[in-house]
Amino acid sequence: MQTYLVGGAVRDKLLGRPIKDQDWVVVGSTPEQMLAQGYQAVGADFPVFLHPKTKEEYALARIERKIGAGYNGFSCDASSEVTLEEDLLRRDLTINAMAMDDQGNIIDPYNGQQDLKDKLLRHVSAAFVEDPLRVLRVARFAARYHSLGFRIAPETLTLMQTIVANGELTALSAERVWQETARSLLEDHPEIYFENLRACNALAVWFPELDVLWGIPNPPKWHPEIDTGIHTMMVLQQAVKLSDKLIVRFAALVHDLGKGLTPPESWPSHRGHEKIGLEAINTLCDRLKAPNDCRELGLMVSEYHTHVHNAFELKASTILGMLNRCDVWRKPQRFADFLLSCKADARGRTTFENCEYKNAEYIWQAYEAAAKVDIKAIVAKGYLGKAIKEQTEQQRISLIQEFKTLYKK
């Protein structure tokens, strides 16, 4: 029985990056022997065990064979005769197909170290096409290591296109697609994930509402980059600079889906795209089974981002209407995230990347002014039922108007 550190831990150790999780492969053992040594069985589809002390995962070396569609369409041979090289051969990328023994020696049968030096994300074998999840995983690795100069090898991108063309991507579960997407959104360059999915035609399969945005023009005066798809990726880049929250980055991704529904004869104008996009966002979130907080902020940013862009022209009553519909009184932090998303949208345009964008601060200060209304005092004066709400609204509008007047001075 021999154990080897494998996969991401070896890769990141060689790259000098922090190691989050350690996975181990066990060669020459059986499930019975693992259990006898105190390991706890946790694998449902193949033999994976938790170490009795460290609780790290130890998997028996295995060979997988394709027997059906999708991510789970494999049979598994985890007998004690399976070699380390056979186990590494089934992995996705050469940089993930290295192992380290207990002496610190690197076992690298598929030239992963050379691909690390060349900054290439390259498949290990032709069996790469058997697992559709690898399309998303490779795109995610491209996003993660983009700042280090990594790129997908052309021949690997070709195999990703083959997987999509074969219709295998539709066999993935929404949960797995969302998991890979959420992890990619939290990388430093999530736009690379979506750009690579588009390059292999996968974006149209799981994100058709997003895919159609490329080629749709915006008014050059406000969008020197013109293309809506490019603008969306620029907004996502700005969201990364402003927030590490998944909901903010997701909202940046979907804020302009309504522009994909503008009739071509109306281009480059997109009148009403804010509300038109709500259905597209809901459809996308339903397909991906996205969390409610991502959906809610995405809908909010879509519907009201141009309100914030036009903040200084809004009436006090219009500002209050937006504050009410965004439920700022119960969820002020979400409203702060909403304003960050609007700021990302404003900056996600060529030559506007460093604009000051006082609009968000202005709307937040309007909220703070309106929040000073004392509802308990209104009740104490004897107002009942609807009259309480009416008085609250009137006083909030007055305070917002007062703030607006003082702000202009």
C-alpha positions as CSV (number, residue, x, y, z in Angstrom):
1,M,0.0,0.0,0.0
2,Q,1.4,3.4,-1.1
3,T,-0.1,6.8,-0.7
4,Y,0.6,9.8,-3.0
5,L,-0.4,13.5,-2.8
6,V,-2.2,14.3,-6.1
7,G,-4.0,16.9,-8.1
8,G,-4.4,20.5,-7.1
9,A,-2.2,20.3,-4.1
10,V,0.8,19.2,-6.2
11,R,0.0,21.8,-8.9
12,D,-0.3,24.7,-6.5
13,K,2.8,23.6,-4.5
14,L,4.8,23.8,-7.7
15,L,3.3,27.2,-8.6
16,G,4.0,28.5,-5.1
17,R,0.4,29.1,-4.4
18,P,-1.4,28.4,-1.1
19,I,-2.8,24.9,-0.8
20,K,-6.4,24.8,0.4
21,D,-7.1,21.0,0.3
22,Q,-5.0,17.9,0.0
23,D,-6.2,14.9,-1.8
24,W,-4.4,11.5,-1.7
25,V,-4.4,8.4,-3.9
26,V,-3.8,5.0,-2.5
27,V,-2.2,2.3,-4.7
28,G,-2.2,-1.4,-3.9
29,S,-5.0,-1.4,-1.3
30,T,-8.6,-2.6,-1.0
31,P,-11.7,-1.1,0.7
32,E,-11.4,-3.8,3.4
33,Q,-7.8,-2.9,4.2
34,M,-8.7,0.8,4.4
35,L,-11.5,0.1,6.8
36,A,-9.3,-2.1,8.9
37,Q,-6.9,0.7,9.3
38,G,-9.6,3.0,10.7
39,Y,-10.4,5.0,7.5
40,Q,-14.1,6.0,7.1
41,A,-15.8,5.2,3.8
42,V,-17.5,8.2,2.2
43,G,-17.6,7.5,-1.6
44,A,-20.8,6.4,-3.1
45,D,-19.7,6.0,-6.7
46,F,-16.1,4.9,-6.1
47,P,-13.9,4.1,-3.0
48,V,-13.1,7.3,-1.1
49,F,-12.1,7.3,2.5
50,L,-11.5,9.9,5.3
51,H,-8.2,9.6,7.2
52,P,-8.9,8.7,10.8
53,K,-7.0,11.7,12.1
54,T,-6.6,14.4,9.5
55,K,-10.0,13.7,7.8
56,E,-8.4,14.3,4.4
57,E,-9.7,12.3,1.4
58,Y,-7.9,9.2,0.4
59,A,-9.2,7.6,-2.8
60,L,-8.2,4.2,-4.1
61,A,-6.4,4.4,-7.5
62,R,-9.0,3.8,-10.2
63,I,-9.7,3.4,-13.9
64,E,-12.9,4.8,-15.3
65,R,-14.6,3.7,-18.5
66,K,-17.4,5.6,-20.3
67,I,-20.7,3.7,-20.3
68,G,-23.3,6.4,-20.6
69,A,-24.0,10.0,-21.1
70,G,-23.0,12.9,-18.8
71,Y,-20.8,13.4,-15.7
72,N,-22.0,10.2,-14.0
73,G,-21.9,7.9,-17.0
74,F,-18.8,5.9,-15.9
75,S,-17.9,2.5,-14.6
76,C,-15.1,2.3,-12.1
77,D,-12.3,-0.2,-11.5
78,A,-10.6,0.4,-8.2
79,S,-8.8,-2.9,-7.8
80,S,-5.5,-3.2,-6.0
81,E,-3.8,-3.8,-9.4
82,V,-4.5,-0.3,-10.7
83,T,-1.3,1.7,-11.0
84,L,-0.6,5.3,-10.2
85,E,0.0,6.1,-13.8
86,E,-3.3,4.6,-14.8
87,D,-5.1,6.7,-12.2
88,L,-3.4,9.9,-13.3
89,L,-4.2,9.1,-16.9
90,R,-8.0,9.6,-16.2
91,R,-7.5,13.2,-15.0
92,D,-8.5,16.2,-16.9
93,L,-5.4,18.4,-17.3
94,T,-1.7,17.5,-17.3
95,I,-1.1,20.1,-14.5
96,N,-3.6,18.1,-12.4
97,A,-2.1,14.7,-13.3
98,M,1.0,14.9,-11.1
99,A,1.7,13.1,-7.8
100,M,4.1,13.5,-5.0
101,D,5.4,10.6,-2.8
102,D,6.3,10.8,0.9
103,Q,9.9,11.8,0.0
104,G,8.8,14.8,-2.0
105,N,9.5,13.3,-5.4
106,I,7.3,14.3,-8.2
107,I,5.7,11.6,-10.4
108,D,4.8,13.3,-13.7
109,P,4.1,10.8,-16.5
110,Y,2.2,13.3,-18.7
111,N,4.5,16.3,-18.6
112,G,2.5,18.5,-16.3
113,Q,5.6,20.3,-15.1
114,Q,6.5,21.4,-18.6
115,D,3.0,22.6,-19.2
116,L,3.2,24.6,-15.9
117,K,6.4,26.2,-17.3
118,D,4.7,26.8,-20.7
119,K,1.5,28.1,-18.9
120,L,-0.7,25.7,-20.8
121,L,-4.0,24.1,-19.8
122,R,-3.7,20.9,-21.8
123,H,-5.7,17.6,-21.6
124,V,-4.1,14.4,-20.5
125,S,-5.6,12.1,-23.1
126,A,-8.3,11.7,-25.7
127,A,-10.6,10.4,-22.9
128,F,-11.0,14.1,-22.0
129,V,-14.1,14.2,-24.2
130,E,-15.9,11.6,-22.1
131,D,-16.7,14.0,-19.2
132,P,-18.7,17.1,-20.2
133,L,-18.0,18.8,-16.8
134,R,-14.4,19.3,-18.0
135,V,-15.6,22.0,-20.3
136,L,-16.6,24.1,-17.3
137,R,-13.6,23.0,-15.2
138,V,-11.1,24.0,-17.8
139,A,-12.8,27.4,-18.3
140,R,-12.7,27.9,-14.5
141,F,-9.0,27.0,-14.4
142,A,-8.4,29.5,-17.2
143,A,-10.1,32.2,-15.1
144,R,-8.1,31.2,-11.9
145,Y,-4.7,31.2,-13.6
146,H,-5.2,34.0,-16.1
147,S,-3.2,36.5,-14.1
148,L,-0.2,34.1,-14.3
149,G,-0.5,34.0,-18.0
150,F,-2.1,30.6,-18.5
151,R,-4.1,29.8,-21.6
152,I,-6.1,26.8,-22.9
153,A,-4.1,24.8,-25.4
154,P,-5.7,25.0,-28.9
155,E,-6.1,21.2,-29.1
156,T,-7.8,21.1,-25.8
157,L,-10.2,23.9,-26.8
158,T,-11.0,21.8,-29.9
159,L,-12.0,18.9,-27.7
160,M,-14.1,21.2,-25.6
161,Q,-15.9,22.2,-28.8
162,T,-16.3,18.6,-29.7
163,I,-18.0,17.8,-26.3
164,V,-20.4,20.7,-26.9
165,A,-21.1,19.6,-30.5
166,N,-21.9,16.1,-29.3
167,G,-24.6,17.5,-27.0
168,E,-23.0,16.1,-23.9
169,L,-23.2,19.4,-22.0
170,T,-27.0,19.1,-21.7
171,A,-26.4,15.9,-19.6
172,L,-24.9,18.0,-16.8
173,S,-27.0,18.8,-13.8
174,A,-27.9,22.4,-13.0
175,E,-26.3,22.1,-9.6
176,R,-22.9,21.2,-11.1
177,V,-23.1,24.0,-13.7
178,W,-23.9,26.5,-11.0
179,Q,-21.2,25.2,-8.7
180,E,-18.5,25.7,-11.4
181,T,-20.0,29.1,-12.4
182,A,-20.2,30.3,-8.8
183,R,-16.6,29.3,-8.2
184,S,-15.5,31.0,-11.4
185,L,-17.4,34.2,-10.4
186,L,-15.3,34.4,-7.3
187,E,-12.0,34.2,-9.2
188,D,-10.0,37.3,-10.0
189,H,-10.9,37.1,-13.7
190,P,-14.3,35.5,-14.0
191,E,-14.8,37.1,-17.4
192,I,-12.2,34.6,-18.7
193,Y,-14.6,31.7,-17.7
194,F,-17.4,33.1,-19.8
195,E,-15.2,34.1,-22.7
196,N,-13.8,30.6,-22.9
197,L,-17.3,29.0,-22.7
198,R,-18.3,31.3,-25.6
199,A,-15.1,30.2,-27.5
200,C,-16.2,26.6,-27.4
201,N,-19.9,27.3,-27.9
202,A,-20.9,26.2,-24.4
203,L,-22.2,29.6,-23.4
204,A,-25.1,29.2,-25.8
205,V,-26.1,25.9,-24.1
206,W,-26.4,27.0,-20.5
207,F,-26.3,30.8,-20.8
208,P,-28.2,31.6,-24.0
209,E,-29.5,34.9,-22.6
210,L,-25.9,36.0,-22.0
211,D,-24.5,34.6,-25.2
212,V,-26.7,36.7,-27.5
213,L,-25.3,39.9,-26.1
214,W,-22.2,39.8,-28.3
215,G,-22.8,41.7,-31.5
216,I,-25.6,43.9,-30.0
217,P,-24.5,47.6,-30.2
218,N,-24.9,50.4,-27.6
219,P,-24.8,54.1,-28.3
220,P,-21.2,55.0,-28.9
221,K,-21.5,58.2,-26.8
222,W,-22.1,56.3,-23.7
223,H,-20.5,53.0,-24.7
224,P,-17.3,53.6,-26.6
225,E,-16.8,49.8,-26.5
226,I,-20.2,49.5,-28.3
227,D,-20.7,45.7,-28.0
228,T,-23.0,44.7,-25.2
229,G,-21.2,41.4,-24.6
230,I,-17.9,43.2,-24.2
231,H,-19.5,45.8,-22.0
232,T,-20.9,43.0,-19.7
233,M,-17.5,41.5,-19.3
234,M,-16.1,44.9,-18.5
235,V,-18.8,45.4,-15.9
236,L,-17.9,42.0,-14.4
237,Q,-14.2,43.1,-14.2
238,Q,-15.2,46.3,-12.4
239,A,-17.4,44.3,-10.0
240,V,-14.4,42.2,-9.0
241,K,-12.5,45.4,-8.1
242,L,-15.4,46.6,-6.0
243,S,-16.6,43.5,-4.2
244,D,-15.7,39.9,-3.4
245,K,-19.4,39.0,-3.0
246,L,-20.9,36.4,-5.4
247,I,-24.2,38.3,-5.5
248,V,-22.6,41.6,-6.7
249,R,-20.6,39.8,-9.4
250,F,-23.7,37.8,-10.6
251,A,-25.8,41.0,-10.7
252,A,-23.0,42.6,-12.9
253,L,-23.2,39.6,-15.2
254,V,-27.0,39.7,-15.8
255,H,-27.8,43.4,-15.4
256,D,-28.2,44.0,-19.2
257,L,-29.9,40.8,-20.4
258,G,-32.8,42.9,-21.5
259,K,-30.7,44.3,-24.3
260,G,-30.6,40.9,-25.9
261,L,-34.4,41.2,-26.4
262,T,-34.3,44.7,-28.1
263,P,-35.6,44.5,-31.7
264,P,-32.6,45.0,-34.1
265,E,-34.5,47.9,-35.8
266,S,-34.2,49.8,-32.5
267,W,-30.5,49.4,-32.1
268,P,-28.4,51.0,-30.7
269,S,-31.2,52.3,-28.4
270,H,-32.5,49.9,-25.8
271,R,-35.5,51.7,-24.4
272,G,-37.2,49.7,-21.6
273,H,-34.4,47.0,-21.4
274,E,-34.4,47.4,-17.6
275,K,-37.8,45.7,-17.1
276,I,-37.6,43.6,-20.2
277,G,-34.6,41.8,-18.8
278,L,-36.4,40.6,-15.7
279,E,-37.9,37.6,-17.4
280,A,-34.6,36.6,-19.0
281,I,-32.9,36.8,-15.6
282,N,-35.6,34.6,-14.0
283,T,-35.3,32.1,-16.9
284,L,-31.5,31.9,-16.5
285,C,-31.8,31.6,-12.7
286,D,-34.4,28.8,-13.0
287,R,-32.1,26.9,-15.4
288,L,-29.1,27.2,-13.2
289,K,-31.0,26.8,-10.0
290,A,-29.2,29.9,-8.8
291,P,-29.6,31.0,-5.1
292,N,-32.4,33.4,-4.3
293,D,-30.0,36.2,-3.1
294,C,-28.3,36.1,-6.5
295,R,-31.6,36.2,-8.3
296,E,-33.0,39.0,-6.2
297,L,-30.0,41.4,-6.6
298,G,-29.8,40.6,-10.3
299,L,-33.4,41.6,-10.8
300,M,-33.0,44.7,-8.7
301,V,-29.9,45.9,-10.6
302,S,-31.6,45.2,-14.0
303,E,-34.7,47.2,-13.1
304,Y,-33.2,50.1,-11.3
305,H,-29.6,50.7,-12.5
306,T,-30.6,53.5,-14.9
307,H,-32.5,55.1,-12.0
308,V,-29.1,55.4,-10.2
309,H,-27.4,56.5,-13.4
310,N,-30.0,59.4,-13.6
311,A,-30.0,60.0,-9.9
312,F,-29.6,63.8,-10.0
313,E,-32.6,64.1,-12.3
314,L,-35.0,62.0,-10.2
315,K,-37.9,63.5,-8.2
316,A,-37.9,62.9,-4.4
317,S,-41.0,60.7,-4.8
318,T,-39.2,58.6,-7.5
319,I,-36.2,58.0,-5.3
320,L,-38.5,57.0,-2.5
321,G,-40.4,54.6,-4.8
322,M,-37.1,52.9,-5.7
323,L,-36.0,52.7,-2.0
324,N,-39.3,51.1,-1.2
325,R,-39.3,48.6,-4.0
326,C,-35.7,47.7,-3.2
327,D,-36.8,47.1,0.5
328,V,-33.9,49.2,1.8
329,W,-35.6,49.6,5.2
330,R,-35.3,45.9,6.0
331,K,-32.2,45.1,3.8
332,P,-29.8,48.1,3.8
333,Q,-26.8,45.9,3.1
334,R,-28.3,44.5,0.0
335,F,-29.1,48.0,-1.2
336,A,-25.4,48.9,-0.6
337,D,-24.5,45.9,-2.8
338,F,-27.0,47.2,-5.4
339,L,-25.3,50.6,-5.5
340,L,-21.9,48.8,-5.9
341,S,-23.3,46.9,-8.9
342,C,-24.5,50.2,-10.4
343,K,-21.0,51.7,-9.9
344,A,-19.5,48.6,-11.7
345,D,-21.9,49.2,-14.6
346,A,-20.9,52.9,-14.9
347,R,-17.2,52.0,-14.9
348,G,-17.5,49.0,-17.2
349,R,-17.1,51.1,-20.3
350,T,-14.1,52.2,-22.3
351,T,-12.6,55.4,-21.0
352,F,-15.0,55.4,-18.0
353,E,-13.1,52.8,-16.0
354,N,-12.0,55.3,-13.3
355,C,-15.0,57.6,-13.3
356,E,-15.9,59.0,-9.8
357,Y,-19.6,58.1,-10.0
358,K,-21.1,60.2,-7.3
359,N,-24.5,58.9,-8.1
360,A,-24.3,55.9,-5.7
361,E,-23.2,58.1,-2.8
362,Y,-26.0,60.6,-3.6
363,I,-28.7,57.9,-3.5
364,W,-27.3,56.4,-0.3
365,Q,-27.4,59.8,1.3
366,A,-31.0,60.2,0.2
367,Y,-31.8,56.9,1.9
368,E,-30.0,58.0,5.1
369,A,-32.1,61.3,5.0
370,A,-35.4,59.4,4.6
371,A,-34.4,56.9,7.3
372,K,-34.6,59.6,9.9
373,V,-38.4,59.5,9.9
374,D,-39.6,58.3,13.3
375,I,-42.5,56.0,12.8
376,K,-43.0,55.5,16.5
377,A,-43.6,59.3,16.8
378,I,-46.1,59.1,14.0
379,V,-48.0,56.4,15.8
380,A,-47.8,58.4,19.0
381,K,-49.6,61.2,17.4
382,G,-52.6,59.0,16.9
383,Y,-52.3,57.9,13.3
384,L,-53.8,54.5,12.5
385,G,-53.7,51.9,9.7
386,K,-53.0,53.4,6.2
387,A,-52.6,56.8,7.7
388,I,-49.3,55.7,9.4
389,K,-47.9,54.6,6.0
390,E,-49.2,57.8,4.3
391,Q,-47.5,60.0,6.9
392,T,-44.3,58.0,6.8
393,E,-44.2,58.4,3.0
394,Q,-44.9,62.1,3.1
395,Q,-42.2,62.8,5.7
396,R,-39.7,60.7,3.8
397,I,-40.3,62.5,0.6
398,S,-39.9,65.9,2.4
399,L,-36.6,64.8,3.9
400,I,-35.4,63.5,0.6
401,Q,-36.4,66.8,-1.0
402,E,-34.6,68.7,1.7
403,F,-31.5,66.7,1.1
404,K,-31.7,67.3,-2.6
405,T,-31.9,71.1,-2.1
406,L,-29.0,71.1,0.3
407,Y,-26.9,68.8,-1.9
408,K,-27.2,71.2,-4.9
409,K,-25.9,74.1,-2.8
